[in-house]
Amino acid sequence: MRTYLNLLTITAILSTTACDQAPTPVARTGAGGVVLGGSIGVNLVERPTSIDPRTVVAPNAAHLAGQVHLGLLRLDPTTLMPVPAIAESFEVSDSATTYLFTLRSGVRFHADACFGEAKGRTITAEDVVYSFNRLCAPDSAATAFATTFKGRVKGADEYRAGTATSISGITVVDEHTVRIDLLRPDQAFALVLASPATALVPREAVEKYGDAGKVGAGSFRLQESDGSMMLIRHPDHYAKDAFGNALPYLDTVRLAFIEDKRQELEAFFAGTLDIVTNMDTEPVKALLEEHMADFSGEAPKYVMTRNDDASADAVYTVYRKGVKGFIENFMRYRDYSAVQRMP
């Protein structure tokens, strides 16, 4: 259950651990009155050492990887059910052990120097095979193998053990079609294919950079500069909203890495962050009460929501009134592609 509260807040000094604040891009109005462009600041608490899909295990890395990378399926941020992504559609056999995926036409990886061209390369069925072979490769770097294809996909365990040269259960039918055979029916397999660990990566990025964390097909690409990180809108992302507006709406998402919740809230009130999640009010109660007026009245500056289903104890999310479309669910799964920053 999510309850909207009129409450609180504090003004303070920007934490030095936050990423550099970039100029906010100019917002514009799209079809259906949707606000396009703009920027928000969010906190990830800890800086991930890598968002290479096959190494993604920790929540912060998975959260960031989920913005940059994309797989055959993705989680709907509202229902948390697997829905088509790079795969436009899929069929499951009567035995529930064979999945046939038809890839969406024209989906591209992010534009990057590894491709030697202005636009990112179009994704094909060969990218599915390459990415899944890499996930199951017989080396210690593929830490996500145990929670994804191990004991599920035919031939994956043998390939991992080095006793097979390919994964027998993954077959290219044609340029836009891939078949995956399972060892047995598995109701969780669609969820596996919607996780960041099974996202598709380009061979060119691995060969150029040594890992696949830098280039994906997600709604944002990752930009790093002088120790700061920022998500930049992927202009060739395939997704559109019900009005025909291209997703994501935002131009940029500024990332901070602040471990202390009080400092995170101070950065929020200083204007660097626009959202603070997973907050227990007790440690910061006094700070919130100092600015109760900013959460009340006909035009409150901030909004606070209570998430009772997150754990045994209630936790809260605060965000700037101008942020629209942000969803914080009980799994802590977030998708910034449909977030708007109102002028």
C-alpha positions as CSV (number, residue, x, y, z in Angstrom):
1,M,0.0,0.0,0.0
2,R,1.3,3.5,-0.8
3,T,0.0,6.4,1.2
4,Y,0.8,10.1,0.2
5,L,1.7,12.2,3.2
6,N,2.0,16.0,3.6
7,L,5.1,16.5,5.7
8,L,8.6,17.8,6.2
9,T,12.3,18.7,5.2
10,I,15.6,20.5,5.6
11,T,17.9,22.8,3.9
12,A,21.6,22.0,4.0
13,I,25.0,21.9,2.3
14,L,25.7,19.7,-0.7
15,S,27.5,16.6,0.3
16,T,30.9,16.3,-1.3
17,T,30.2,12.7,-2.2
18,A,27.5,13.7,-4.7
19,C,28.3,13.7,-8.4
20,D,28.8,17.1,-10.1
21,Q,25.6,18.8,-10.9
22,A,25.2,19.4,-14.6
23,P,23.1,22.2,-16.2
24,T,19.5,21.1,-16.4
25,P,18.5,20.6,-20.1
26,V,15.6,22.6,-21.4
27,A,12.2,20.8,-21.1
28,R,9.7,20.8,-24.0
29,T,6.1,19.6,-24.4
30,G,5.4,16.5,-26.4
31,A,2.2,14.8,-27.5
32,G,-0.5,14.4,-24.9
33,G,1.1,17.1,-22.8
34,V,4.0,14.9,-21.8
35,V,7.1,16.9,-20.6
36,L,10.2,15.9,-22.6
37,G,13.8,16.6,-21.6
38,G,15.1,17.9,-18.3
39,S,17.3,16.2,-15.7
40,I,16.9,14.6,-12.2
41,G,19.5,13.7,-9.6
42,V,19.3,10.3,-7.8
43,N,21.5,8.5,-5.2
44,L,22.7,4.9,-5.6
45,V,24.4,4.8,-2.1
46,E,27.4,2.8,-3.3
47,R,29.4,3.1,-6.5
48,P,29.2,-0.2,-8.5
49,T,32.6,-1.5,-9.5
50,S,31.1,-2.9,-12.7
51,I,27.8,-3.1,-14.5
52,D,28.9,-5.8,-16.9
53,P,25.7,-7.9,-17.0
54,R,27.4,-11.2,-16.3
55,T,28.8,-9.9,-13.1
56,V,25.7,-8.1,-11.8
57,V,24.7,-9.4,-8.4
58,A,24.5,-6.6,-5.9
59,P,21.4,-4.4,-5.9
60,N,23.1,-1.1,-6.7
61,A,24.9,-2.6,-9.7
62,A,21.6,-4.3,-10.9
63,H,19.8,-1.0,-10.5
64,L,22.3,0.9,-12.7
65,A,22.7,-1.9,-15.1
66,G,18.9,-2.0,-15.6
67,Q,19.0,1.6,-17.0
68,V,22.0,1.0,-19.3
69,H,21.4,-2.6,-20.5
70,L,18.4,-4.4,-22.0
71,G,17.6,-8.1,-22.6
72,L,15.0,-10.1,-24.5
73,L,12.5,-9.3,-21.8
74,R,12.2,-6.6,-19.2
75,L,10.2,-6.1,-16.0
76,D,7.1,-3.9,-16.2
77,P,7.9,-1.3,-13.4
78,T,4.3,-1.3,-12.2
79,T,3.3,-5.0,-12.3
80,L,6.9,-6.4,-12.1
81,M,5.9,-9.0,-14.7
82,P,8.2,-9.9,-17.6
83,V,7.2,-8.2,-20.9
84,P,8.8,-8.1,-24.4
85,A,11.8,-5.8,-24.8
86,I,14.5,-6.6,-27.5
87,A,12.2,-9.6,-28.2
88,E,9.0,-8.3,-29.8
89,S,7.3,-11.5,-29.0
90,F,7.9,-15.1,-27.9
91,E,6.2,-18.5,-28.0
92,V,6.4,-21.3,-25.4
93,S,5.9,-24.9,-26.5
94,D,3.2,-27.1,-25.0
95,S,5.9,-28.9,-23.0
96,A,7.0,-25.5,-21.6
97,T,10.6,-26.4,-22.3
98,T,11.1,-24.5,-25.6
99,Y,11.0,-20.7,-26.1
100,L,11.0,-19.1,-29.5
101,F,11.9,-15.4,-29.5
102,T,11.3,-13.0,-32.4
103,L,13.5,-10.0,-32.1
104,R,12.2,-6.5,-32.6
105,S,13.3,-4.9,-35.8
106,G,15.8,-2.1,-35.7
107,V,16.8,-2.1,-32.0
108,R,20.2,-0.6,-31.7
109,F,23.0,-0.6,-29.1
110,H,24.2,2.8,-27.9
111,A,26.3,4.8,-30.3
112,D,29.9,4.2,-29.3
113,A,33.4,4.4,-30.8
114,C,33.6,0.6,-30.6
115,F,31.3,0.4,-33.7
116,G,33.3,3.0,-35.7
117,E,30.1,4.7,-36.8
118,A,27.8,7.5,-35.7
119,K,24.9,5.2,-34.6
120,G,25.0,2.1,-32.5
121,R,24.8,-1.2,-34.4
122,T,21.5,-3.0,-35.0
123,I,21.0,-6.1,-32.7
124,T,20.6,-9.5,-34.3
125,A,20.1,-13.1,-33.1
126,E,23.9,-13.6,-33.1
127,D,24.1,-11.0,-30.3
128,V,21.8,-13.2,-28.2
129,V,24.1,-16.2,-28.7
130,Y,27.2,-14.2,-28.0
131,S,25.8,-12.6,-24.8
132,F,24.5,-15.9,-23.4
133,N,27.8,-17.8,-24.3
134,R,29.6,-15.1,-22.4
135,L,27.3,-15.4,-19.4
136,C,28.0,-19.1,-19.3
137,A,31.7,-18.9,-20.1
138,P,34.1,-21.1,-18.0
139,D,35.7,-18.3,-16.1
140,S,35.2,-16.8,-12.7
141,A,34.1,-13.4,-14.0
142,A,30.6,-14.7,-14.9
143,T,29.3,-14.6,-11.4
144,A,25.6,-14.3,-12.4
145,F,25.6,-17.7,-14.1
146,A,24.5,-19.5,-10.9
147,T,21.3,-17.6,-10.7
148,T,20.5,-17.5,-14.4
149,F,21.2,-20.4,-16.8
150,K,22.8,-22.9,-14.4
151,G,20.6,-26.1,-14.3
152,R,18.0,-24.4,-16.6
153,V,19.2,-24.2,-20.2
154,K,20.3,-27.3,-22.1
155,G,24.1,-27.5,-22.5
156,A,24.8,-24.5,-20.3
157,D,26.4,-26.5,-17.5
158,E,28.5,-28.4,-20.0
159,Y,29.7,-25.2,-21.7
160,R,30.5,-23.7,-18.3
161,A,32.5,-26.8,-17.3
162,G,34.5,-26.6,-20.6
163,T,33.2,-30.0,-21.8
164,A,31.2,-28.5,-24.7
165,T,32.2,-25.8,-27.3
166,S,28.7,-24.4,-27.5
167,I,25.4,-24.2,-25.6
168,S,23.2,-26.8,-27.3
169,G,20.0,-25.2,-25.9
170,I,20.5,-21.9,-27.7
171,T,20.0,-21.9,-31.4
172,V,19.9,-19.1,-34.1
173,V,16.9,-19.8,-36.3
174,D,17.4,-16.8,-38.5
175,E,18.7,-13.2,-38.1
176,H,15.7,-12.2,-36.0
177,T,14.7,-15.5,-34.3
178,V,16.3,-17.4,-31.4
179,R,15.3,-20.7,-29.8
180,I,16.1,-21.6,-26.2
181,D,15.6,-25.2,-24.9
182,L,15.3,-25.8,-21.2
183,L,16.1,-29.0,-19.3
184,R,12.7,-28.9,-17.7
185,P,9.7,-26.5,-17.3
186,D,10.6,-23.5,-15.3
187,Q,8.1,-20.9,-14.3
188,A,10.9,-18.5,-13.3
189,F,12.7,-18.5,-16.7
190,A,10.9,-15.4,-18.1
191,L,12.0,-13.5,-14.9
192,V,15.6,-14.7,-15.5
193,L,15.5,-13.3,-19.1
194,A,14.1,-10.0,-17.7
195,S,17.0,-9.5,-15.3
196,P,20.0,-7.2,-16.0
197,A,22.3,-10.3,-15.8
198,T,20.9,-11.7,-19.1
199,A,21.0,-8.4,-21.0
200,L,22.5,-8.4,-24.5
201,V,25.9,-6.9,-25.1
202,P,28.0,-6.2,-28.2
203,R,31.1,-8.2,-29.0
204,E,32.8,-4.9,-30.2
205,A,32.5,-3.3,-26.7
206,V,34.0,-6.3,-25.0
207,E,36.9,-6.5,-27.5
208,K,37.6,-2.7,-27.1
209,Y,37.0,-2.2,-23.4
210,G,37.5,-5.6,-21.8
211,D,34.0,-5.8,-20.3
212,A,30.5,-5.1,-21.4
213,G,29.5,-2.5,-18.9
214,K,30.0,0.6,-21.1
215,V,27.7,-0.2,-24.0
216,G,24.2,-1.6,-23.9
217,A,20.7,-1.1,-25.5
218,G,18.9,0.3,-22.5
219,S,17.1,3.6,-22.4
220,F,20.2,5.4,-21.1
221,R,23.9,5.2,-21.8
222,L,26.5,5.7,-19.0
223,Q,28.9,8.6,-19.1
224,E,31.8,8.9,-16.6
225,S,33.9,12.0,-16.2
226,D,36.3,13.1,-13.4
227,G,34.8,10.6,-11.0
228,S,31.2,11.5,-11.6
229,M,28.6,9.4,-13.4
230,M,25.6,10.4,-15.4
231,L,23.0,8.6,-17.5
232,I,22.4,10.1,-20.9
233,R,19.3,9.6,-23.0
234,H,19.6,6.9,-25.7
235,P,18.2,8.7,-28.7
236,D,17.7,5.5,-30.7
237,H,15.8,3.6,-28.0
238,Y,12.9,1.6,-29.6
239,A,10.2,2.4,-27.0
240,K,7.4,4.9,-27.3
241,D,4.6,5.9,-25.0
242,A,0.8,5.7,-25.8
243,F,1.0,9.2,-27.5
244,G,3.9,8.2,-29.7
245,N,6.6,10.1,-27.7
246,A,10.0,8.4,-27.7
247,L,11.2,7.1,-24.4
248,P,13.0,8.0,-22.2
249,Y,11.6,11.4,-21.5
250,L,14.5,12.7,-19.5
251,D,17.7,13.9,-21.2
252,T,19.9,13.1,-18.2
253,V,19.9,11.4,-14.8
254,R,22.7,12.6,-12.5
255,L,24.1,10.0,-10.1
256,A,25.3,10.4,-6.6
257,F,26.9,7.9,-4.2
258,I,26.1,9.0,-0.7
259,E,26.1,6.3,2.0
260,D,24.8,8.3,4.9
261,K,21.0,8.9,4.8
262,R,21.3,12.3,6.6
263,Q,23.8,13.6,4.0
264,E,21.6,12.2,1.2
265,L,18.6,14.1,2.6
266,E,20.8,17.3,2.9
267,A,21.7,16.9,-0.8
268,F,18.0,16.6,-1.6
269,F,17.1,19.8,0.1
270,A,20.2,21.6,-1.4
271,G,18.7,20.8,-4.9
272,T,21.3,18.2,-6.0
273,L,19.0,15.2,-5.6
274,D,15.4,15.0,-6.7
275,I,14.5,11.7,-5.1
276,V,15.4,10.0,-1.8
277,T,14.3,6.4,-1.4
278,N,14.3,3.6,1.2
279,M,14.2,6.1,4.1
280,D,13.5,5.3,7.8
281,T,12.2,8.6,9.2
282,E,13.5,8.1,12.8
283,P,17.2,9.0,12.1
284,V,16.2,12.1,10.2
285,K,13.0,13.0,11.9
286,A,14.3,16.4,13.2
287,L,15.5,17.4,9.8
288,L,12.2,16.6,8.2
289,E,10.2,18.4,10.8
290,E,12.2,21.6,10.3
291,H,10.6,21.9,6.8
292,M,7.2,20.5,7.4
293,A,5.7,23.6,5.6
294,D,7.4,22.5,2.3
295,F,5.3,19.3,2.3
296,S,2.0,20.9,3.0
297,G,-0.4,23.5,1.6
298,E,-2.1,23.8,-1.8
299,A,1.2,23.7,-3.7
300,P,3.7,21.7,-1.7
301,K,7.4,21.8,-2.7
302,Y,8.0,18.2,-1.8
303,V,6.0,14.9,-1.7
304,M,6.5,12.0,0.7
305,T,5.2,8.5,0.2
306,R,5.0,5.6,2.6
307,N,5.8,2.1,1.3
308,D,4.4,-0.4,3.8
309,D,5.0,-3.5,1.6
310,A,8.8,-3.0,1.4
311,S,9.6,-4.7,4.7
312,A,8.3,-5.3,8.2
313,D,9.0,-1.7,8.9
314,A,7.6,1.2,6.9
315,V,10.0,3.1,4.7
316,Y,9.5,6.3,2.8
317,T,10.4,8.0,-0.4
318,V,10.6,11.8,-0.8
319,Y,10.7,13.5,-4.1
320,R,10.5,17.0,-5.6
321,K,7.0,18.0,-6.6
322,G,8.2,18.5,-10.2
323,V,9.1,14.8,-10.6
324,K,6.3,12.8,-12.2
325,G,6.1,9.1,-13.0
326,F,8.6,7.8,-10.5
327,I,7.7,4.4,-9.2
328,E,9.3,2.8,-6.1
329,N,8.0,-0.7,-5.6
330,F,8.6,-3.3,-2.9
331,M,11.4,-4.9,-5.0
332,R,13.3,-1.6,-5.2
333,Y,13.1,-2.0,-9.0
334,R,13.2,1.4,-10.8
335,D,12.8,2.5,-14.4
336,Y,13.6,6.1,-15.2
337,S,12.5,5.9,-18.8
338,A,8.9,7.2,-18.0
339,V,9.9,9.8,-15.4
340,Q,9.1,13.4,-16.3
341,R,10.7,16.5,-14.8
342,M,8.1,19.3,-14.8
343,P,9.3,22.8,-15.4
